[in-house]
Amino acid sequence: MDGVDLFNVFLTTHKVQLQSYGVPHLFWKVLYKKLTDQIYDAGLVFQLIKVEYENGEKHVTEPIWKLIVSVENGISVQDSNNIYLIDHAWTYDISSVQQNLIQVPGLLDRMCILMGVNTELDEQKKVEDVTNEMWRYNQSYSVNYGEIEDRMPIWYIMDEVGSAINHSDDPNFRAVPFLYLPEGVIYTLLFPTKDVTAGDEVTRDFVEGQTKDPEKRRALLLPWVHSTFEDESFEQNEPDADYFLAGHVPESLPENLNVIKADNSRKLKVFSQYSYVNNYLTDPAFEITDNEEEADILWFVSHYKMYKELNVSSSHVFVNQFPYENVLTTKDLLSIVCRRKAMNKLYDSDTLETYPAWLPTTYNLSTELVQFVAYFMQRANKDLDNHWICKPWNLARSLDTHITNNLYYILRLPCTSPKIVQKYIERPVLYNRSDINQVKFDVRYVVLLKSVKPLRAYAYANFFLRFANQPFALNNFNAYEQHFTVMNYTEENSLFHEKCADFIIEWENQYPNYPWKTYVEPKILSVLRQIFEAAVAQPPPKGIAENPQSRAVYAADMMLEWRDCEMQPKLLEINFTPDCQRACEYYPDFYNDIFKCLFLDIDNPEVFHALDSISE
């Protein structure tokens, strides 16, 4: 193929990238040539300048280096040659940061020089300083294919040239990531947005596109532009109905709300997309069918939206979801719903603890960023613990989840996906594993919802436990097995099994003054009741809608926190169509009990706690 054909092949595989990142068409042919010939010519037109400060004093957000245009005639935005390849000095995922810095030859000192960290310090201190400082320098990308683990954000730091480019609200260049598919290598493309003369500093907008809300932009720029938010309010208000609908596929609501009951004179046919229902539902009152059209009960693992249509066509058929149950199962909406139980007191002015006490302080980093920064800074002023856990709205299994007390780190995370930030539980109640010592643990209760009006909900009496694999301490936050309890999705993390009956016996030995059945569990069940009361308190889309054909199963994950000498349950999250493999293996009648409760009104008090009978 000739050069034109090869360029067209390049465009076939890269045009979407170029257009999505706004790379002007003017530069495409030159870019192709520089990529194929590996031309790194930025050094011919730019010069690195180290910034000198009087008495060596600089604010942490002030730059170490500047990049200056050195070519005599300057750089014209109309010259197609003026697009430059910037290499990446370090590409990493968060869990491997310290390992990389220690094991990759020369990397630690290179990062120290790039970030202005003293290279004469001992190795541990240099690693600590680089780890704290790197959030002012790193960029990220992710791919949109493969398993969800393959699509997790990848972080990188540009080489010395790219890292010397500083922020400006009126920039003269843009820098965008670019995946060159033949090599499978990510570069950064640098190109001008206006004419630049010799001696001018190269700048770019570090929060490009964030122009609508000046206060949010000011907050996002904190890693590079010092500002204060101590006088800003950190109070949160419940958003309107449009917020609950944003990005949500509308759900049709049934018009006929007459109560229906299953026909107990014959076997109920169950169509299920979940293999554990098919394998473990053995009660003779039910029959598994692979024909969705003849089913009396539809058990889906994908989201269901067509409630009105089901009501019209098959008013006798049950479905395992409620309209607008996402107010519970989406993390940002869950925190909004739960705050309805705060009553009249939003926070304690002395301790800054927020209410309700069982909900960790939670902010949406897309819509409540300014309030979060104000809250963070006020906690810092009071010398209160400021460790936070930052996680995506719609992912489980601790994916893309981070723990830190570094504000700059937190501010950089929303650029990869929408996230919430939650106060980290710094004083968890621990469990003494005989093989390890004091570890974090969480408790999962399976909750059944039968009706919204009136509220009828049940908690499965056999709860489930998950344990960390390393002793807890408020450090080493990249040590997954120290701070997280989800161990059943990766082969390298061993899973510690313990049934709830055995756990309770050991609990009584470890905490004789806090008996599980009379002290801990009633607190947890009270929280569960309050959660569901809050979730049905508002009409849809701000609350779960009533539907006589709906029945649902959720999993509520809780931890315990020390509050002085009291144990306070803390809600972590509520899961949609939870993984019930362990429930089935531990308790083979799990789905028999679930289905009899939901569809036959057999709610054995030895198997289920009726939440409507639990007091707050």
matplotlib code that plots the C-alpha trace (Angstrom):
import matplotlib.pyplot as plt

x = [0.0, 1.2, 1.3, -2.2, -3.7, -1.7, -2.9, -6.5, -6.0, -4.7, -7.8, -10.1, -8.9, -8.1, -10.6, -13.1, -10.4, -9.2, -12.7, -13.7, -10.7, -11.1, -7.8, -8.0, -8.0, -5.1, -2.7, -3.9, -1.4, 1.6, 0.5, 0.4, 3.9, 5.3, 3.7, 4.9, 8.4, 8.6, 9.4, 9.8, 10.6, 9.2, 12.8, 13.4, 10.7, 10.3, 12.7, 12.3, 12.9, 13.1, 11.2, 13.3, 11.6, 13.0, 14.5, 13.2, 9.7, 6.8, 3.2, 2.5, 0.3, 3.0, 4.9, 8.4, 9.0, 7.7, 7.7, 8.8, 8.5, 12.1, 11.8, 12.7, 9.7, 7.2, 4.5, 1.6, -1.7, -2.1, 1.1, 0.3, 3.7, 2.9, 1.5, 3.9, 4.1, 4.6, 5.8, 4.6, 7.2, 5.0, 1.8, 0.3, -2.8, -3.3, -2.6, 0.9, 2.2, 4.5, 5.7, 6.6, 8.4, 10.6, 11.2, 11.5, 15.1, 15.4, 11.7, 11.6, 14.3, 12.9, 9.6, 11.3, 13.0, 9.9, 7.8, 10.4, 10.8, 14.2, 16.2, 18.4, 15.6, 15.5, 13.6, 10.4, 10.1, 10.6, 7.9, 5.5, 6.1, 5.8, 2.6, 1.1, 2.3, 1.6, -2.1, -1.1, 0.7, -1.2, -3.7, -6.0, -7.6, -9.7, -10.8, -14.4, -14.2, -13.5, -14.5, -15.3, -11.9, -10.2, -12.1, -10.8, -9.0, -5.3, -3.3, -0.1, 2.3, 3.7, 7.4, 9.3, 8.1, 4.4, 4.6, 6.1, 3.0, 1.1, -2.5, -4.1, -7.7, -6.7, -4.5, -2.5, -2.2, -4.3, -2.9, -5.1, -4.4, -4.2, -4.0, -1.9, -3.4, -0.5, 1.7, -0.9, 0.8, -0.9, 0.7, -0.3, -0.8, 0.2, -1.0, -1.6, -4.9, -3.5, -0.3, 2.5, 5.7, 9.2, 9.6, 5.9, 5.0, 3.1, -0.1, -3.3, -6.6, -6.3, -10.1, -11.1, -14.8, -15.7, -16.9, -20.6, -20.2, -17.3, -17.3, -17.0, -14.3, -12.5, -12.7, -11.4, -8.4, -7.3, -4.5, -2.9, -4.5, -4.7, -8.1, -10.2, -13.7, -13.8, -16.7, -18.8, -21.7, -21.4, -25.1, -27.0, -30.5, -32.6, -32.7, -35.9, -37.5, -35.5, -32.3, -33.7, -34.6, -31.3, -29.7, -32.5, -34.7, -38.3, -40.4, -44.0, -46.2, -49.3, -52.7, -54.4, -53.2, -55.5, -53.8, -53.2, -52.6, -50.9, -53.1, -52.2, -54.3, -51.5, -47.8, -46.5, -44.3, -41.0, -39.0, -35.6, -32.5, -30.5, -29.0, -29.2, -32.9, -33.2, -30.9, -32.1, -35.8, -37.0, -40.2, -43.1, -45.3, -43.0, -41.9, -39.1, -40.0, -37.8, -40.9, -41.3, -44.8, -46.3, -44.6, -46.4, -43.2, -40.5, -37.1, -34.8, -31.2, -31.5, -33.4, -37.1, -39.1, -42.4, -44.7, -47.7, -47.5, -47.2, -50.2, -52.3, -51.2, -50.6, -52.0, -51.6, -47.8, -45.3, -41.9, -38.9, -38.4, -40.2, -40.6, -37.9, -36.1, -32.9, -33.4, -32.0, -29.5, -27.7, -25.2, -25.8, -29.6, -29.3, -27.5, -30.2, -33.0, -31.4, -30.9, -34.7, -34.3, -32.1, -35.3, -34.5, -30.8, -28.4, -25.1, -23.5, -21.7, -19.0, -18.1, -19.4, -21.0, -23.9, -27.3, -28.7, -25.9, -26.1, -25.3, -21.7, -21.3, -21.7, -21.2, -21.8, -18.6, -20.6, -23.2, -22.0, -18.3, -18.1, -20.0, -17.6, -14.5, -16.0, -16.8, -13.3, -11.6, -13.8, -12.9, -9.2, -9.5, -10.9, -8.1, -10.8, -10.0, -10.3, -10.0, -12.6, -13.6, -14.4, -16.4, -18.3, -22.1, -22.9, -20.1, -19.8, -17.1, -14.9, -13.9, -12.3, -12.6, -10.1, -9.3, -7.3, -7.1, -5.4, -7.9, -6.1, -6.3, -10.1, -10.5, -8.8, -11.0, -14.2, -12.4, -12.6, -16.3, -19.0, -18.3, -19.5, -17.2, -18.0, -16.4, -14.2, -15.0, -11.8, -12.9, -14.5, -15.5, -13.1, -13.3, -10.5, -9.7, -7.8, -5.5, -4.8, -5.9, -8.1, -9.7, -12.4, -15.7, -19.0, -22.5, -24.9, -28.6, -30.9, -34.0, -37.3, -39.7, -43.3, -45.3, -44.8, -48.3, -48.4, -44.7, -44.1, -40.4, -38.5, -34.9, -33.6, -32.5, -29.3, -27.0, -23.7, -20.2, -17.2, -13.8, -10.5, -7.5, -5.0, -5.1, -6.7, -4.7, -5.4, -2.5, -1.4, -4.6, -3.6, -3.4, -6.7, -6.8, -6.3, -9.2, -11.7, -13.7, -14.9, -12.6, -14.8, -14.2, -10.4, -8.3, -5.4, -7.6, -8.5, -12.0, -12.5, -15.8, -17.9, -21.6, -23.6, -24.4, -20.7, -19.9, -22.5, -20.9, -17.4, -18.9, -20.2, -16.7, -15.1, -17.8, -19.7, -21.1, -22.5, -24.7, -25.5, -29.2, -30.2, -27.8, -26.3, -29.0, -31.9, -29.9, -29.2, -32.8, -33.9, -31.6, -33.0, -36.6, -35.6, -34.0, -37.1, -39.4, -37.3, -37.3, -41.1, -41.8, -41.8, -43.7, -41.7, -39.3, -38.0, -39.3, -40.1, -43.5, -46.2, -47.0, -49.1, -47.2, -43.7, -41.7, -38.0, -34.8, -31.9, -28.7, -27.8, -24.2, -23.4, -20.4, -20.2, -18.4, -17.3, -19.1, -17.5, -18.5, -21.5, -21.6, -23.2, -24.3, -23.2, -24.9, -22.4, -24.7, -27.7, -27.3, -29.7, -30.1, -27.4, -25.1, -26.7, -24.3, -23.0, -26.6, -27.6, -24.5, -24.8, -28.6, -30.0, -33.6, -32.7, -34.8, -37.5, -37.9, -37.6, -40.3, -42.7, -42.5, -42.8, -45.4, -47.2, -47.3, -45.5, -43.2, -41.8, -40.6, -37.7, -36.5, -37.5, -37.5, -40.6, -39.2, -42.5, -42.5, -39.1, -39.0, -36.6]
y = [0.0, 3.5, 6.3, 7.5, 4.0, 3.5, 6.9, 5.8, 2.6, 4.7, 6.9, 3.8, 2.7, 6.1, 8.6, 8.2, 8.9, 11.9, 13.4, 12.6, 14.3, 17.3, 16.9, 19.3, 17.7, 19.9, 17.7, 14.2, 13.5, 14.8, 12.9, 9.7, 10.3, 11.1, 7.9, 5.6, 7.1, 7.6, 11.3, 12.9, 16.5, 18.4, 19.0, 21.1, 23.7, 23.6, 24.2, 23.0, 25.8, 25.0, 27.6, 29.3, 30.5, 33.0, 31.2, 28.0, 28.8, 27.6, 26.7, 23.0, 23.9, 26.1, 24.5, 23.1, 23.3, 25.4, 24.5, 27.4, 27.8, 28.1, 28.0, 31.5, 32.0, 30.7, 28.2, 28.8, 27.2, 26.9, 25.0, 21.3, 20.3, 21.6, 18.5, 16.7, 13.2, 13.2, 10.0, 8.6, 8.2, 5.9, 4.0, 2.2, 1.0, 2.4, -0.9, -1.2, 2.3, 1.6, -1.7, 0.2, 3.0, 0.5, -2.1, -0.3, 0.9, 4.7, 5.3, 6.7, 9.3, 10.3, 11.0, 12.9, 15.2, 15.6, 16.5, 18.5, 15.9, 15.8, 12.9, 12.9, 11.5, 7.9, 5.6, 5.2, 9.0, 9.5, 6.9, 8.6, 12.1, 10.9, 9.0, 12.2, 14.5, 12.4, 13.4, 16.8, 15.2, 12.1, 11.6, 8.6, 6.6, 3.5, 1.2, 0.4, -3.3, -6.5, -7.6, -4.9, -5.5, -4.7, -1.3, 0.0, 3.3, 3.3, 6.2, 7.6, 10.4, 12.1, 12.5, 15.6, 17.7, 16.9, 17.2, 20.7, 22.1, 24.2, 25.2, 28.4, 29.5, 30.9, 28.1, 28.1, 24.3, 21.2, 17.8, 14.7, 10.9, 8.8, 5.0, 4.1, 0.7, -0.9, -0.6, -0.7, 2.3, 5.4, 8.7, 12.3, 14.6, 18.2, 20.8, 24.6, 26.3, 29.8, 31.3, 31.3, 33.4, 32.5, 32.7, 32.1, 29.5, 26.4, 26.0, 24.0, 23.9, 21.1, 20.9, 21.4, 21.5, 22.5, 26.0, 26.0, 26.2, 28.5, 27.2, 23.6, 24.6, 26.4, 23.2, 20.9, 23.3, 23.0, 20.6, 23.4, 26.7, 27.4, 28.5, 28.2, 26.9, 27.1, 29.7, 27.7, 25.7, 21.9, 21.3, 19.0, 19.4, 16.7, 17.3, 17.4, 14.6, 15.4, 14.4, 10.9, 10.5, 11.7, 9.0, 6.6, 4.8, 5.7, 2.9, 2.4, 2.2, -0.1, 1.4, -1.5, -1.6, -4.3, -6.9, -10.2, -13.5, -16.6, -19.5, -22.1, -24.8, -25.7, -25.5, -22.0, -21.9, -20.0, -18.6, -17.6, -16.1, -17.0, -20.5, -20.8, -20.3, -23.0, -25.4, -24.7, -24.0, -27.5, -26.9, -28.9, -25.7, -24.4, -25.7, -24.3, -23.6, -22.4, -20.8, -17.2, -17.0, -19.6, -18.5, -17.3, -15.8, -14.0, -13.9, -11.6, -10.6, -7.7, -4.5, -4.7, -1.6, -2.6, -2.8, -1.3, -3.6, -6.6, -5.4, -5.2, -8.4, -10.7, -9.3, -12.6, -12.8, -11.7, -10.1, -9.9, -6.1, -3.0, 0.2, 2.7, 0.5, 2.1, 4.7, 2.0, 0.2, 3.2, 4.6, 8.3, 8.0, 5.7, 8.3, 11.0, 8.7, 7.7, 11.4, 11.6, 9.9, 12.7, 14.5, 18.0, 17.8, 17.5, 17.5, 18.2, 21.6, 20.4, 17.0, 17.6, 14.1, 14.0, 12.3, 9.7, 8.2, 4.9, 6.6, 7.4, 11.0, 10.9, 13.4, 13.1, 14.4, 15.4, 17.5, 18.2, 18.7, 22.2, 21.1, 18.2, 20.3, 22.7, 19.8, 18.3, 21.7, 22.2, 18.8, 19.6, 22.8, 20.9, 18.2, 15.5, 12.3, 12.9, 9.5, 8.9, 6.0, 7.0, 4.6, 4.6, 4.9, 1.7, -0.8, -3.4, -5.8, -2.8, -2.1, 1.4, 2.1, 4.2, 5.1, 8.3, 11.4, 13.3, 15.9, 16.2, 12.5, 12.6, 15.6, 13.7, 10.6, 11.9, 12.4, 8.6, 8.1, 9.6, 8.8, 9.3, 9.9, 8.5, 9.0, 6.0, 4.1, 4.8, 2.9, -0.3, -3.0, -5.8, -9.5, -11.7, -14.3, -17.1, -17.4, -13.7, -11.4, -8.3, -7.8, -5.8, -7.6, -6.7, -8.3, -8.9, -9.2, -10.5, -8.3, -9.2, -6.5, -7.7, -4.5, -0.7, 0.3, -0.9, -1.5, -5.2, -6.2, -9.1, -9.8, -13.4, -14.6, -16.2, -13.3, -13.6, -12.5, -11.3, -10.7, -9.0, -11.1, -8.9, -7.2, -3.7, -0.5, 3.0, 2.8, 1.0, 2.0, 0.3, -3.0, -4.5, -7.4, -5.1, -2.7, -4.6, -7.7, -8.8, -11.8, -14.1, -12.7, -13.1, -16.3, -14.6, -13.6, -16.5, -16.5, -17.1, -18.9, -18.8, -19.4, -17.0, -19.5, -20.2, -16.5, -15.6, -18.2, -16.7, -13.1, -13.8, -14.8, -11.7, -9.2, -10.6, -7.1, -6.7, -9.8, -10.2, -11.2, -8.7, -5.8, -5.8, -7.4, -5.2, -2.1, -3.5, -4.5, -1.0, 0.5, -1.8, -0.7, 3.0, 2.5, 1.0, 3.5, 6.3, 4.6, 4.4, 7.8, 9.7, 8.9, 7.8, 8.6, 9.8, 6.6, 3.0, 2.7, 0.3, -2.6, -5.6, -7.8, -6.9, -8.9, -8.3, -9.5, -7.2, -7.5, -4.8, -4.6, -3.2, -2.6, -1.7, 1.4, 2.3, 5.4, 5.9, 2.7, 2.0, -0.1, 1.9, 0.0, 1.7, 1.1, 0.4, -0.3, -2.2, -4.5, -5.3, -9.1, -10.0, -13.0, -15.7, -18.6, -18.7, -18.5, -21.6, -23.6, -22.8, -23.1, -25.3, -24.2, -20.6, -20.1, -22.4, -20.1, -16.9, -18.0, -19.3, -15.9, -13.8, -15.7, -18.0, -15.7, -18.2, -16.0, -18.4, -16.2, -18.6, -17.8, -14.2, -11.0, -8.9, -5.4, -3.7, -5.0, -3.7, -0.4, 2.4]
z = [0.0, -0.7, 1.9, 1.2, 1.7, 4.9, 6.2, 5.5, 7.4, 10.3, 10.1, 10.0, 13.4, 15.0, 13.6, 16.4, 19.0, 17.2, 16.9, 20.4, 21.8, 19.5, 17.7, 14.7, 11.3, 10.3, 12.5, 11.5, 8.7, 10.6, 13.7, 11.6, 10.3, 13.8, 15.2, 12.4, 12.4, 16.2, 15.9, 19.3, 18.4, 21.4, 22.6, 19.5, 20.3, 24.1, 27.0, 30.6, 33.2, 36.9, 39.0, 41.7, 44.9, 47.4, 50.4, 48.8, 50.1, 47.9, 48.4, 47.8, 44.8, 43.1, 40.2, 40.2, 36.5, 33.6, 29.9, 27.7, 23.9, 22.7, 18.9, 17.5, 15.3, 17.9, 17.3, 14.9, 15.4, 11.6, 11.1, 10.7, 12.1, 15.5, 17.1, 19.5, 21.0, 24.8, 26.3, 29.7, 32.4, 34.6, 34.0, 37.0, 38.8, 42.3, 44.1, 42.7, 43.4, 46.2, 44.7, 41.4, 43.2, 45.2, 42.5, 39.2, 38.8, 38.7, 38.9, 42.5, 41.9, 38.5, 40.2, 43.0, 40.5, 38.4, 41.5, 43.5, 46.2, 48.0, 46.6, 49.7, 51.9, 52.9, 50.6, 52.7, 53.1, 49.3, 48.5, 51.0, 49.5, 45.9, 46.7, 48.2, 45.5, 42.4, 42.4, 41.1, 38.1, 37.1, 34.3, 33.6, 30.8, 30.5, 27.7, 26.8, 26.1, 27.8, 31.3, 33.9, 35.6, 32.3, 32.1, 35.4, 35.1, 34.4, 35.8, 34.2, 34.7, 31.6, 31.0, 32.2, 29.2, 29.7, 33.5, 33.3, 31.6, 34.1, 34.4, 33.0, 32.8, 29.4, 28.0, 24.8, 24.3, 24.8, 25.9, 25.3, 25.6, 22.5, 22.1, 19.1, 18.3, 16.3, 19.3, 22.0, 23.5, 25.1, 24.2, 25.1, 22.1, 22.6, 20.2, 20.3, 20.5, 19.7, 18.3, 20.8, 20.7, 21.7, 25.5, 26.3, 28.8, 27.6, 29.5, 29.5, 31.3, 34.0, 34.4, 30.8, 30.2, 33.8, 33.1, 34.0, 37.8, 38.9, 42.5, 41.4, 39.0, 41.9, 44.0, 41.2, 40.7, 44.4, 43.6, 41.5, 42.6, 46.3, 47.6, 50.7, 51.2, 55.0, 54.9, 52.4, 53.7, 53.7, 54.4, 51.9, 50.5, 48.8, 45.1, 43.0, 41.1, 38.0, 39.7, 40.5, 36.8, 35.4, 33.3, 34.3, 31.9, 32.8, 34.3, 33.5, 36.6, 37.0, 37.0, 38.8, 42.4, 43.6, 45.8, 44.1, 45.7, 44.3, 43.2, 45.9, 44.3, 41.8, 41.5, 40.7, 37.7, 38.0, 35.2, 36.5, 35.0, 38.1, 38.2, 42.0, 42.0, 39.4, 41.4, 44.9, 44.7, 45.4, 47.4, 45.8, 45.7, 42.9, 39.5, 37.4, 33.7, 30.8, 29.2, 30.2, 28.7, 31.0, 34.2, 37.4, 38.8, 36.8, 38.5, 36.5, 37.1, 34.6, 35.4, 34.7, 33.7, 32.1, 35.1, 33.4, 30.5, 32.7, 34.7, 31.6, 29.9, 32.9, 36.0, 37.9, 37.3, 39.9, 39.2, 41.5, 41.3, 42.4, 40.3, 41.2, 43.6, 42.3, 45.1, 47.3, 45.0, 43.5, 46.0, 45.5, 45.7, 48.8, 50.8, 49.8, 50.8, 54.1, 55.1, 55.4, 58.7, 60.1, 61.3, 62.3, 63.1, 60.2, 62.1, 65.4, 65.4, 67.7, 66.3, 62.8, 62.9, 60.5, 60.9, 60.9, 62.9, 61.0, 57.6, 57.0, 56.0, 52.2, 49.4, 45.7, 44.0, 40.9, 42.5, 46.1, 45.5, 47.0, 50.1, 50.5, 50.2, 52.8, 55.1, 54.6, 55.4, 58.5, 59.8, 59.1, 61.1, 64.1, 63.7, 63.2, 61.3, 57.6, 56.0, 53.2, 51.0, 47.4, 45.2, 41.9, 42.0, 40.2, 40.8, 43.5, 44.7, 45.8, 42.2, 41.6, 45.3, 47.1, 50.8, 51.6, 53.6, 50.7, 49.4, 46.1, 45.6, 46.1, 43.8, 41.0, 41.2, 39.6, 36.3, 35.7, 36.6, 38.8, 42.4, 45.9, 48.9, 52.3, 55.7, 56.3, 59.5, 61.5, 64.6, 63.4, 65.8, 65.1, 65.1, 66.5, 63.9, 65.6, 62.5, 62.1, 65.0, 65.0, 61.5, 60.0, 59.1, 57.7, 58.0, 55.2, 55.8, 53.0, 53.1, 51.4, 50.3, 49.8, 49.8, 49.8, 51.0, 53.7, 54.2, 54.6, 54.7, 56.3, 57.1, 56.7, 60.1, 58.9, 58.2, 56.3, 57.3, 55.4, 56.9, 56.0, 55.7, 57.5, 60.9, 60.8, 61.3, 60.0, 57.5, 54.3, 52.5, 49.3, 51.2, 49.9, 52.3, 55.3, 54.5, 52.4, 53.2, 49.7, 49.0, 46.9, 43.4, 43.0, 43.2, 45.0, 48.0, 50.4, 51.7, 55.4, 56.0, 59.2, 59.6, 61.6, 64.4, 64.9, 64.7, 67.5, 69.8, 69.3, 69.4, 72.9, 74.0, 72.5, 73.5, 76.5, 77.3, 73.8, 73.2, 69.5, 69.8, 72.4, 71.7, 68.2, 66.0, 67.3, 66.4, 62.9, 62.3, 63.4, 60.8, 58.1, 59.0, 58.9, 55.5, 54.0, 55.7, 54.1, 50.7, 50.5, 52.1, 48.9, 45.6, 42.6, 41.2, 44.7, 46.3, 45.6, 43.9, 45.0, 42.7, 43.8, 41.4, 42.8, 45.3, 45.8, 47.5, 48.5, 50.4, 53.0, 54.0, 57.4, 59.7, 63.3, 64.6, 68.1, 69.4, 72.8, 74.5, 72.2, 69.0, 66.1, 63.0, 59.8, 56.4, 53.6, 50.6, 49.4, 46.5, 43.6, 42.7, 45.3, 44.8, 46.9, 46.2, 49.7, 51.1, 49.1, 50.0, 53.7, 53.9, 51.1, 52.0, 51.4, 48.3, 49.5, 52.5, 50.4, 47.9, 50.5, 52.3, 49.2, 47.3, 49.8, 52.8, 55.0, 57.1, 59.7, 62.7, 63.2, 59.6, 59.2, 61.2, 60.3, 60.0, 60.5, 64.1, 64.9, 66.9, 66.2]

ax = plt.figure().add_subplot(projection="3d")
ax.plot(x, y, z, "-o")
ax.set_aspect("equal")
plt.show()
